């Protein structure tokens, strides 16, 4: 990447200037970045500003010294045309025409592989995303995890990582006892076969209404759960049927969204491993029995302030990994999952693409894994995101306060897109939903405003799709690119702006991966689309 080349030249210049200074201090947090405005060059660096704080010197003077050492390095002017110092201490770089031309040649030569890097070579990363519950329809709450997760899988693969995309299905637990009991008591095979998932949801709701009046049903449901866990043939047969129908339902939605997983290992897969996790935690002194339950007390183990202390915000509540009745919890399953993934794939990182609401829970699980020596401190990472809101700015739900089914939301998007163009309504509608998810800062809540999402002139998927179709039309008319392209003819400011934006692609991909922020890529594409459309409309 061009950015990396500039960074290397800067490091050499700093080394020449500061022979008696610990360079690890100077490399801490300075960066080379793409300026927002073209008047500040192709690249810029804040290194002088960072060094000024360490050296207690004027940043402009430091910038001038770095520039002087930089310009003395061999071949520097093959890469850049010039470097300028700008207040309050930035160094701005303009690439040479030769560099720009060579980079554009690489764009054409590498085609779809332009921007791909080997930074992830021989490294494995596991990405846990989507994770719907069996016997329930996917809803709007699953959308951001699914779309962000798949995009991160694609981005990391483009950087040559070995990526394991895992759909951690919610296919086990006490809810199945209620469902099994309800199906045995009130189930109708013909009605189930008409619409399996909707029918199971109705049975689940009926059970909870009935159990409010008859508490014996709760005990009976627990018994059905126990029978399932012990391998009862009838219960296992029904559970497998419910799982099979749920996966059919999920896969229809995944196909519409272009989602592909490498594995879909549900909670049931890890059940045989849970007892060992609890025993290990007790043996190592990480967990202890309290009121019959097995708990991990972080405040004692990590020397955190206790509740009531003025620093209590730093404390962590205990994590229960086994109930007093002997049953296990999500926490136990998640710890077993981490242990399994480490042994199976030996990943550098495991990313959990899960909503903000689970922040405390993941802090507990990650700390428990660290105490159990399940990987290093930086192994586990929570990729948080906000909620999806309706046009009113409130949580998207039905009038009864229930989550909107994801299939219904996608159908709505296609219906709205059909008002623009019926022939391509599916790709435009689905594209609008996906782009809305990806184009927003991850931690922020998203408002689903259909007018904005389907605006042909705004920061939207239809606008990018329109630009793509327009450019494809030009290429189809040209049929083939000429064997020799004279890039020296590109002299106009509008042409240079497009060249500038195109060559940033490798840097954009690298930054999006490093920060796990998909909107970095969508912002880049929107700006590129604007430049191309302006050029198309202004040039004869």
LOVOMAR-995179 format. One record per residue (C-alpha): x, y, z. Coordinates in steps of 0.1 Angstrom, whole numbers, plus 5000, padded with zeros to 4 digits. Each point is the difference from the previous one (the first is absolute). Layout:
> X, Y, Z
...
END
This chain:
> 5000, 5000, 5000
> 5011, 5035, 4993
> 4992, 5011, 5035
> 5024, 4973, 5014
> 5028, 5012, 4977
> 4996, 5036, 5013
> 5000, 4986, 5036
> 5032, 4982, 4994
> 5017, 5031, 4986
> 4988, 5019, 5030
> 5014, 4975, 5025
> 5034, 5002, 4984
> 4999, 5038, 5001
> 4990, 5000, 5036
> 5028, 4976, 5008
> 5025, 5023, 4984
> 4987, 5030, 5019
> 4996, 4983, 5034
> 5030, 4977, 5003
> 5000, 5003, 5038
> 4962, 4996, 5006
> 4982, 4968, 5007
> 4981, 4994, 4967
> 4974, 4979, 5017
> 4987, 5032, 5016
> 4998, 5017, 4966
> 4981, 4972, 4983
> 4972, 4999, 5026
> 4971, 5017, 4983
> 5011, 5021, 4971
> 4985, 4992, 4966
> 4999, 5006, 4963
> 4965, 5007, 4988
> 4980, 5012, 4970
> 4991, 5037, 5003
> 4963, 5009, 4998
> 5008, 5028, 4975
> 5022, 4997, 4969
> 5018, 5033, 5007
> 5019, 4981, 5028
> 5015, 4975, 4976
> 4996, 4963, 4994
> 5011, 4990, 5035
> 5008, 5018, 5032
> 5016, 4992, 5033
> 4997, 5013, 5036
> 5034, 4986, 5011
> 5015, 5034, 5008
> 4970, 5009, 5022
> 5005, 4967, 5020
> 5037, 5004, 5003
> 4996, 5036, 5012
> 4982, 4988, 5031
> 5028, 4976, 5008
> 5029, 5022, 4991
> 4984, 5033, 5014
> 5008, 5018, 4967
> 4983, 5020, 4974
> 4981, 4976, 4976
> 5007, 5022, 4969
> 5037, 4998, 5006
> 4999, 4963, 5005
> 4979, 4996, 4968
> 5026, 5020, 4981
> 5028, 4979, 5013
> 4983, 4967, 4991
> 4992, 5014, 4966
> 5037, 5009, 4995
> 5011, 4965, 5010
> 4973, 4985, 4978
> 5010, 5018, 4969
> 5036, 4987, 5004
> 4989, 4964, 4997
> 5008, 4981, 4968
> 4970, 4996, 4976
> 4976, 5020, 5021
> 4992, 5022, 4970
> 4991, 4970, 4980
> 4972, 4995, 5024
> 4990, 5036, 5008
> 5000, 5032, 4980
> 5004, 5022, 5031
> 4994, 5002, 5038
> 4988, 5032, 5017
> 4997, 5010, 5036
> 4966, 5015, 5011
> 4989, 5015, 5033
> 4998, 4989, 5027
> 5026, 4974, 4991
> 4987, 4976, 4973
> 5022, 4988, 4971
> 4979, 4996, 4968
> 5012, 4978, 4971
> 4992, 5002, 4963
> 5007, 4969, 4980
> 5020, 5002, 4968
> 4983, 4996, 4966
> 5021, 4969, 4995
> 4987, 4985, 5032
> 4964, 5007, 4991
> 5004, 4986, 4965
> 5017, 4968, 5013
> 4973, 4995, 5026
> 4972, 5004, 4974
> 5018, 4974, 4979
> 4998, 4977, 5030
> 4963, 5007, 5004
> 4995, 4987, 4964
> 5024, 4971, 5003
> 4988, 4987, 5033
> 4963, 5007, 4992
> 4978, 4984, 5028
> 5032, 4992, 5020
> 5010, 5037, 5002
> 5003, 5009, 5037
> 5004, 4964, 5012
> 5028, 4996, 5025
> 5019, 4972, 5017
> 4998, 5015, 5034
> 4978, 4971, 5012
> 5022, 4972, 4985
> 5003, 4970, 5023
> 4976, 5016, 5025
> 4965, 4988, 5009
> 4971, 5020, 5012
> 4966, 4987, 5012
> 4970, 5022, 4996
> 4969, 4992, 5020
> 4969, 5016, 4985
> 4962, 4998, 4993
> 4992, 4973, 5026
> 4962, 4997, 4998
> 4979, 4978, 5023
> 4986, 4967, 4987
> 4962, 4998, 4999
> 4997, 5038, 4997
> 5000, 5021, 4969
> 5029, 5023, 4993
> 4991, 5036, 5009
> 5013, 5035, 4995
> 5022, 4995, 5030
> 5022, 4975, 4981
> 5005, 5023, 4970
> 5030, 5021, 5010
> 5020, 4970, 5014
> 4993, 4980, 4968
> 5010, 5028, 4976
> 5029, 5014, 5019
> 5014, 4965, 5008
> 4999, 4989, 4963
> 5016, 5032, 4989
> 5028, 4996, 5025
> 5005, 4964, 4988
> 5004, 5013, 4964
> 5023, 5028, 5010
> 5023, 4978, 5021
> 5001, 4974, 4972
> 5010, 5028, 4975
> 5030, 5006, 5023
> 5009, 4963, 4997
> 4990, 4989, 5034
> 4986, 4965, 5005
> 4965, 5009, 5012
> 4976, 4977, 5018
> 4965, 5014, 4999
> 4980, 4982, 5027
> 4962, 5003, 5006
> 4996, 4992, 5037
> 4964, 4988, 4998
> 4978, 5002, 5031
> 4988, 4963, 4997
> 5000, 4989, 5036
> 4987, 5010, 5034
> 4970, 5002, 5022
> 4977, 5015, 4973
> 5000, 4966, 4982
> 4984, 4983, 5030
> 4971, 5024, 4998
> 4998, 4995, 4962
> 5002, 4962, 5002
> 4973, 4999, 5027
> 4977, 5024, 4980
> 5004, 4980, 4968
> 4993, 4967, 5018
> 4970, 5015, 5017
> 4984, 5022, 4973
> 5020, 4994, 4968
> 4984, 4993, 4966
> 5022, 4984, 4974
> 4981, 5015, 4970
> 5000, 5035, 5014
> 5037, 4997, 5008
> 5008, 4989, 4964
> 4982, 5030, 4985
> 5023, 5025, 5017
> 5023, 4983, 5025
> 5017, 5030, 5017
> 4969, 5022, 5004
> 4981, 4970, 5014
> 5028, 4993, 5025
> 4999, 5037, 5011
> 4963, 4997, 5006
> 5005, 4969, 5021
> 5027, 5017, 5020
> 4977, 5030, 5007
> 4971, 4977, 5009
> 5022, 4981, 5025
> 5011, 5032, 5018
> 4964, 5012, 5003
> 4989, 4967, 5013
> 5030, 4997, 5025
> 4990, 5034, 5015
> 4968, 4983, 5012
> 5014, 4965, 5005
> 5035, 5000, 5016
> 5003, 4963, 4998
> 5006, 5004, 4963
> 5034, 5017, 5007
> 5011, 4969, 5020
> 4988, 4978, 4972
> 5020, 5021, 4975
> 5031, 4997, 5021
> 4995, 4962, 4999
> 4998, 5000, 4962
> 5032, 5020, 4999
> 5017, 4975, 5022
> 4987, 4971, 4979
> 5014, 5017, 4969
> 5034, 5005, 5016
> 5001, 4964, 5010
> 4993, 4988, 4965
> 4963, 4991, 5000
> 4992, 4987, 4965
> 4967, 5017, 4996
> 5013, 5034, 5012
> 5031, 4997, 4979
> 4979, 4992, 4969
> 4978, 5030, 5005
> 5030, 5023, 5008
> 5017, 4989, 4967
> 4968, 5007, 4981
> 4997, 5035, 5015
> 5036, 5007, 4992
> 4997, 4987, 4964
> 4970, 5022, 4993
> 5017, 5030, 5017
> 5031, 4997, 4979
> 4979, 4998, 4968
> 4983, 5033, 5011
> 5034, 5016, 5009
> 5016, 4989, 4967
> 4974, 5017, 4979
> 5008, 5033, 5016
> 5037, 4994, 4999
> 4998, 4993, 4963
> 4981, 5033, 4994
> 5027, 5019, 5020
> 5030, 4982, 4984
> 5011, 4985, 5033
> 5023, 4969, 5001
> 5014, 4983, 5032
> 5028, 4976, 5003
> 4984, 4984, 5031
> 4967, 5001, 5018
> 5010, 4984, 5033
> 4971, 5005, 5024
> 4999, 4999, 5038
> 4991, 4963, 4998
> 5034, 4992, 4985
> 5017, 5011, 5031
> 4978, 4983, 5026
> 5024, 4970, 5006
> 5028, 5025, 5008
> 4982, 5021, 5027
> 5006, 4977, 5030
> 5038, 5001, 4994
> 5000, 5038, 4998
> 4983, 5003, 5034
> 5023, 4974, 5016
> 5030, 5018, 4986
> 4989, 5033, 5014
> 4995, 4984, 5034
> 5033, 4981, 4999
> 5020, 5032, 4991
> 4983, 5020, 5027
> 4985, 5023, 4974
> 4964, 4991, 5011
> 4984, 4990, 5032
> 4967, 4987, 5013
> 4977, 5027, 5014
> 4964, 4991, 5011
> 5003, 4968, 4981
> 5010, 5017, 4967
> 5034, 5002, 4984
> 5012, 5036, 4996
> 5030, 5020, 4989
> 5006, 5030, 5023
> 5021, 5024, 4979
> 5004, 5027, 5027
> 5020, 4976, 5022
> 5020, 4984, 4971
> 5008, 5032, 4981
> 5004, 5022, 5031
> 4971, 5022, 4989
> 4982, 5024, 5023
> 4970, 4986, 5017
> 4964, 5012, 4996
> 4994, 5031, 5021
> 5036, 5012, 4995
> 5003, 5034, 4983
> 5018, 4982, 4972
> 4972, 4975, 4996
> 4996, 5007, 4963
> 5031, 4979, 4995
> 4985, 4970, 5018
> 4985, 4970, 4983
> 4970, 4980, 5013
> 5007, 4962, 5005
> 4994, 4978, 4970
> 4979, 4969, 5007
> 5012, 4970, 4979
> 4978, 4973, 5017
> 4967, 5004, 5018
> 4992, 4984, 5033
> 4978, 4974, 4983
> 5030, 4989, 4980
> 4990, 5015, 4966
> 5024, 5021, 4979
> 4996, 5035, 4985
> 5009, 5020, 4969
> 5032, 5010, 5018
> 5011, 4964, 5004
> 4993, 4993, 4963
> 5019, 5031, 4990
> 5031, 4990, 5020
> 4999, 4965, 4985
> 4997, 5016, 4965
> 5031, 5021, 5006
> 5020, 4970, 5012
> 4988, 4979, 4970
> 5008, 5028, 4975
> 5035, 5004, 5014
> 5008, 4963, 4997
> 4983, 4996, 4966
> 5012, 5031, 4981
> 5027, 5017, 5021
> 4988, 5035, 4991
> 5018, 5033, 5004
> 4966, 5015, 5008
> 4964, 4991, 5007
> 4976, 5028, 4992
> 4964, 5000, 5014
> 4977, 5021, 4980
> 4973, 5006, 5026
> 4979, 5030, 5011
> 5011, 5027, 5025
> 4975, 4986, 5026
> 5023, 4969, 5005
> 5031, 5021, 5010
> 5000, 4991, 5037
> 4994, 4963, 4993
> 5028, 4998, 4975
> 5023, 5018, 5024
> 4992, 4973, 5026
> 5005, 4971, 4975
> 5033, 5014, 4986
> 5014, 5005, 5035
> 4989, 4965, 5010
> 5017, 4986, 4969
> 5032, 5019, 5008
> 5000, 4987, 5036
> 4995, 4965, 4987
> 5030, 5005, 4976
> 4978, 4997, 4969
> 5023, 5021, 4978
> 5018, 5033, 5004
> 4986, 5033, 5012
> 4993, 5013, 4965
> 4985, 4969, 4985
> 4964, 5009, 5005
> 4983, 5031, 4987
> 4964, 5012, 5002
> 4989, 5018, 4968
> 4972, 5020, 5014
> 4972, 5018, 4981
> 4969, 5020, 5008
> 4963, 4994, 4994
> 4979, 5003, 4968
> 4973, 5027, 5004
> 4969, 5007, 4979
> 4993, 5033, 4982
> 4986, 5014, 5033
> 5033, 4995, 5017
> 4986, 4973, 5022
> 5010, 4963, 5002
> 4987, 4982, 4970
> 4971, 4977, 5010
> 4964, 4991, 4993
> 4971, 5018, 5017
> 5000, 4973, 5026
> 5036, 5008, 5009
> 5014, 4968, 4983
> 5030, 4999, 4978
> 4994, 5003, 4963
> 5008, 4969, 4981
> 5031, 5004, 4978
> 4982, 4985, 4970
> 4972, 5026, 5004
> 5026, 5028, 5001
> 5017, 4987, 4968
> 4967, 4996, 4983
> 4992, 5037, 5009
> 5033, 5011, 4986
> 4993, 4982, 4967
> 4965, 5014, 4999
> 5014, 5036, 5005
> 5027, 4994, 4973
> 4973, 4988, 4975
> 4986, 5035, 5000
> 5033, 5010, 4983
> 5006, 4970, 4978
> 4980, 4967, 5001
> 5025, 4980, 4980
> 5029, 5005, 5025
> 4979, 5005, 5031
> 5016, 4971, 5019
> 5036, 5010, 4995
> 4993, 5037, 5006
> 4978, 4994, 5031
> 5024, 4975, 5016
> 5030, 5021, 4990
> 4983, 5030, 5017
> 4997, 4981, 5033
> 5035, 4987, 4999
> 5015, 5033, 4991
> 4981, 5018, 5027
> 5015, 4976, 5026
> 5036, 5003, 4986
> 5000, 5037, 4994
> 4993, 5010, 5036
> 5026, 5002, 5028
> 4997, 4967, 5018
> 4994, 5012, 5035
> 4972, 5024, 4990
> 4963, 4991, 4998
> 4986, 4999, 4964
> 4968, 5016, 4989
> 4984, 4981, 4971
> 4987, 5029, 4978
> 4989, 4985, 4968
> 5002, 5033, 4980
> 5036, 5004, 5010
> 5008, 4963, 4994
> 4986, 5001, 4965
> 5011, 5035, 4990
> 5016, 4998, 4965
> 5021, 5031, 5007
> 5011, 4995, 5036
> 5023, 4977, 5020
> 4981, 4969, 4992
> 5002, 4966, 4984
> 4978, 5010, 4970
> 5024, 5029, 4992
> 5030, 4977, 5000
> 4981, 4974, 4980
> 4991, 5027, 4975
> 5036, 5012, 4997
> 5012, 4964, 4995
> 4974, 4995, 4972
> 5010, 5032, 4984
> 5037, 4991, 4999
> 4992, 4965, 4988
> 4981, 5015, 4971
> 5031, 5021, 4991
> 5022, 4969, 5001
> 4976, 4980, 4980
> 5000, 5026, 4973
> 5038, 5001, 5000
> 5000, 4962, 4999
> 5037, 4996, 5010
> 5026, 5022, 5015
> 5028, 5011, 4976
> 5033, 4981, 5004
> 5019, 5032, 5007
> 4985, 5027, 5022
> 5016, 5034, 5001
> 4995, 5012, 5035
> 5018, 5032, 4993
> 4969, 5013, 4983
> 4983, 5001, 5034
> 5007, 5036, 5009
> 4966, 5016, 5010
> 4993, 5005, 5037
> 4969, 4978, 4997
> 5021, 4971, 4986
> 5027, 5004, 5026
> 4974, 4999, 5028
> 4987, 4967, 4987
> 5036, 4986, 4997
> 5006, 5012, 5036
> 4969, 4983, 5013
> 5006, 4967, 4982
> 5035, 4994, 5013
> 4988, 5004, 5036
> 4981, 4967, 4998
> 5027, 4979, 5016
> 5004, 5025, 5029
> 4962, 5001, 5005
> 4997, 4962, 5001
> 5029, 4998, 5025
> 4984, 5027, 5022
> 4966, 4984, 4999
> 5014, 4967, 5011
> 5022, 5015, 5028
> 4971, 5020, 5015
> 4972, 4974, 4991
> 4981, 5029, 4985
> 4981, 4993, 4968
> 4989, 5036, 4995
> 5036, 5009, 4992
> 4996, 4980, 4968
> 4965, 5013, 4992
> 5011, 5036, 5005
> 5029, 4994, 4976
> 4976, 4985, 4974
> 4975, 5028, 5003
> 5027, 5026, 4994
> 5014, 4981, 4970
> 4965, 4997, 4986
> 4995, 5038, 5003
> 5033, 5007, 4983
> 4992, 4976, 4971
> 4965, 5014, 4995
> 5011, 5036, 5001
> 5027, 4991, 4974
> 4975, 4981, 4978
> 4975, 5029, 5000
> 5026, 5028, 4995
> 5022, 4985, 4973
> 4988, 4998, 4963
END
